[in-house]
Amino acid sequence: MSTEGDLSASLVLKRGGLARVGLERIALVEAIAGLGSISAAARQLGLSYKGAWDGVQALNNLFDAPLVVANAGGKAGGAAVVTPRGLAVIRAFRDVEREIGAALSRLETGLAAAEPNTGQGLGDLFWSLGLRTSARNALRGVVTAIDDGEVTARVDLDLGEGVEIVSVITRRSREELGLAVGKPALALIKSSFVVLVGDGPPDDGVNRLAGTVVDREDGHEVSEVTLSLSAGKTLVATVPNSARPPAVGDHVVATVAPSNVILAID
């Protein structure tokens, strides 16, 4: 399989249709395990510290327990530890990748055959099923409650360690997704839908997630602010510079309207 355009044996794990965990991120976790530092791993792999940090946070958000636990240090090089869960993910990924390599060599001939009704190769049809999203936040949780109305449905999701988020979707969407109490789901939230507020009186109609600012990237008009929640998860918000974005270390509350929380499943 050396010809350009042939199938690759590299594994990509998907949750909720999101192709988020591939060889590059597994290699990042492996490098952190060996070097004990996100910044050192980034240098070894030719990544920016920001890119490596984002990769670690995305992995921690997608799994039911953190893969990497990092201490303060930032670009200067704070210590980072790959958890037993992270080591298990690395082993499982590499084992499955080896099996896929053998399987693809057998499947390649069949995938190249044209499908009678479309004339397309089965491989083209297969890879067209991939889905990506522009949502900056993808948080994995477990459904704890469902309240069906005539048209809409309220779905409560437990993200872990007492962090909960509510989504309001159509009842038909809830049925098509097969959402049920006890089943896992992904909450997809655009960063522009996350509003940072002070510790004012709670609004029962809005999700409130308390966290600490762990990163801020400033642009000319907006800043991207990353909050650390409990359960090893993070939440990203884009904040207009006119609103004076919070500084790293500040404790803030993020609000998200339930109608702005999209749900996806494996």
C-alpha positions in Angstrom: 0.0 0.0 0.0 2.7 2.5 -1.0 0.9 4.2 -4.0 -0.4 7.7 -3.3 -4.1 7.5 -2.6 -4.1 4.0 -1.2 -5.7 3.3 2.1 -3.7 4.1 5.2 -3.5 1.7 8.1 -3.5 4.6 10.6 -6.4 4.3 13.1 -8.8 7.2 13.9 -11.2 6.8 16.8 -14.6 8.4 16.5 -17.2 9.3 19.1 -20.5 10.8 18.0 -19.2 10.9 14.4 -16.2 13.1 15.4 -12.9 11.9 14.0 -10.9 13.3 16.9 -8.4 10.7 18.1 -5.7 9.7 15.6 -2.1 8.8 15.5 -0.9 12.4 16.0 -2.7 12.7 19.4 -1.7 9.2 20.5 1.9 10.1 19.7 1.5 13.2 21.8 0.4 11.2 24.8 3.2 8.8 24.2 5.7 11.6 24.1 4.3 13.1 27.3 4.6 9.7 29.0 8.2 9.5 28.1 9.3 13.1 28.7 6.9 14.1 31.6 6.2 17.5 30.0 3.7 18.9 27.5 6.1 21.5 26.3 9.0 19.0 25.8 6.6 16.7 24.0 5.5 19.5 21.7 9.1 20.4 20.8 9.9 16.7 20.1 6.9 16.4 17.7 7.4 19.8 16.1 4.1 21.2 17.6 3.4 24.6 19.2 2.8 24.5 22.9 -0.7 25.8 22.2 -1.4 23.0 19.7 -0.1 20.4 22.1 -2.2 21.9 25.0 -5.3 21.9 22.9 -4.7 18.3 21.9 -4.4 17.2 25.5 -7.6 19.0 26.5 -9.6 17.6 23.6 -8.5 14.1 24.6 -9.4 14.7 28.3 -12.8 16.0 27.3 -13.6 13.0 25.1 -12.8 10.2 27.5 -14.6 9.3 30.7 -11.4 10.0 32.7 -8.4 12.3 32.0 -5.6 10.8 30.0 -3.0 13.5 31.0 -2.8 15.4 34.3 -0.7 18.6 34.0 0.7 20.9 36.7 1.3 24.6 36.3 4.2 25.6 34.2 2.9 26.5 30.8 5.4 27.0 28.0 8.2 27.0 30.5 7.6 23.3 31.1 5.4 22.2 34.0 5.3 18.5 34.8 2.7 16.3 33.2 1.7 12.7 34.0 -0.1 10.2 31.7 -2.7 8.5 33.9 -3.3 4.7 33.9 -6.3 5.4 31.7 -4.0 7.2 29.2 -1.5 4.3 29.2 -4.4 1.9 28.6 -5.7 4.0 25.7 -2.2 4.0 24.1 -1.9 0.2 24.4 -5.4 -0.3 23.0 -4.8 2.1 20.1 -1.6 0.4 19.0 -3.1 -3.1 19.3 -6.1 -2.1 17.1 -3.9 -0.2 14.7 -1.8 -3.4 14.0 -5.0 -5.4 13.4 -6.3 -2.7 11.0 -3.1 -2.8 9.1 -3.6 -6.5 8.4 -7.3 -6.1 7.6 -6.9 -3.2 5.2 -4.5 -5.2 3.0 -7.4 -7.7 2.6 -10.1 -5.1 2.1 -8.4 -2.9 -0.4 -9.2 -5.0 -3.4 -12.9 -5.1 -2.5 -13.1 -1.3 -1.7 -11.7 -0.5 -5.2 -14.7 -2.3 -6.9 -17.3 0.0 -8.4 -20.8 0.0 -6.8 -23.4 -0.9 -9.5 -25.9 1.9 -8.9 -23.4 4.8 -8.5 -20.3 3.8 -10.4 -18.2 5.0 -7.5 -15.7 2.9 -5.7 -16.9 1.5 -2.4 -13.8 3.1 -0.8 -15.0 6.6 -2.0 -18.5 5.9 -0.5 -17.0 4.6 2.7 -14.8 7.6 3.4 -17.6 10.1 2.5 -19.3 9.0 5.7 -16.8 11.0 7.9 -18.2 14.0 9.7 -16.4 17.0 11.2 -17.8 19.9 13.2 -16.8 23.5 13.8 -18.0 23.3 17.4 -15.0 24.1 19.7 -16.3 22.1 22.6 -17.1 18.4 22.6 -17.8 17.1 26.1 -18.6 13.5 26.8 -21.1 12.6 29.5 -23.9 10.3 30.5 -27.7 11.0 30.2 -29.2 11.2 33.7 -32.7 12.5 32.9 -35.1 13.0 29.9 -38.2 15.1 30.0 -40.2 14.8 26.7 -42.6 17.6 25.7 -45.0 17.7 22.8 -42.3 19.1 20.5 -39.1 19.4 22.4 -37.2 17.3 24.9 -35.0 18.3 27.8 -31.9 16.1 28.3 -29.7 16.2 31.3 -26.1 15.1 30.9 -23.6 14.3 33.7 -20.1 15.2 32.6 -18.6 13.8 35.8 -17.7 14.9 39.3 -21.0 16.8 39.7 -20.7 18.8 36.5 -24.0 18.7 34.6 -25.3 20.3 31.5 -28.8 20.5 30.0 -29.7 20.4 26.4 -33.1 21.2 24.8 -33.6 19.5 21.4 -36.6 18.4 19.4 -38.4 15.3 20.7 -38.0 13.7 17.3 -34.2 14.3 17.4 -34.1 12.7 20.8 -35.9 9.6 19.5 -33.8 9.3 16.4 -30.6 9.5 18.5 -32.0 6.8 20.7 -31.1 8.8 23.8 -31.9 7.1 27.1 -31.0 7.4 30.7 -27.7 5.8 31.4 -26.4 6.0 27.8 -23.4 8.2 26.8 -23.7 11.3 24.6 -21.5 14.2 23.4 -22.5 17.8 24.1 -21.3 20.0 21.2 -21.1 23.7 22.0 -19.7 26.5 19.8 -17.3 28.7 21.7 -19.3 31.8 20.7 -22.4 30.4 22.6 -20.4 30.3 25.9 -20.9 33.5 27.9 -18.7 34.3 30.9 -20.4 36.1 33.8 -19.7 36.9 37.4 -21.2 35.2 40.4 -24.7 36.6 40.0 -28.0 35.0 41.0 -28.6 31.7 39.2 -30.9 31.6 36.2 -32.8 28.3 36.2 -33.1 28.4 32.4 -29.4 28.6 31.7 -26.5 26.2 32.2 -23.9 27.5 34.7 -20.5 25.9 34.7 -17.9 27.3 37.2 -14.2 27.1 36.3 -10.8 28.6 36.3 -9.2 30.3 33.4 -6.1 28.2 32.3 -5.4 29.8 28.9 -6.2 32.9 27.0 -5.2 33.7 23.4 -5.9 37.3 22.3 -6.8 38.5 18.9 -7.5 42.0 17.5 -11.3 41.7 18.2 -11.9 38.6 20.4 -10.0 36.4 22.8 -10.3 32.6 23.1 -10.6 31.8 26.8 -10.2 28.2 28.1 -11.7 27.2 31.4 -10.8 24.2 33.5 -13.8 22.4 34.9 -13.8 19.5 37.3 -13.7 15.9 35.9 -10.6 16.9 33.9 -12.7 18.7 31.3 -12.3 22.1 29.7 -14.7 24.6 28.1 -13.6 27.2 25.5 -15.3 30.6 25.1 -14.7 33.4 22.6 -15.0 36.7 24.3 -15.1 40.2 22.7 -12.1 42.3 23.8 -14.5 45.1 24.6 -15.9 42.8 27.4 -12.5 42.6 29.1 -11.7 38.9 29.0 -10.7 37.4 32.3 -7.0 36.6 33.0 -5.4 33.3 33.5 -6.1 32.2 37.1 -9.4 34.0 37.4 -12.4 32.1 38.7 -15.4 32.6 36.4 -18.8 31.2 35.6 -19.7 30.1 32.0 -23.3 30.2 30.9 -24.8 28.3 28.0 -28.4 28.3 26.8 -29.8 24.7 26.7 -30.9 25.3 23.1 -27.3 26.0 22.1 -26.1 22.5 23.3 -26.2 20.1 20.5 -26.1 16.3 21.3 -24.4 13.6 19.4 -24.0 9.8 20.0 -21.4 7.2 19.2 
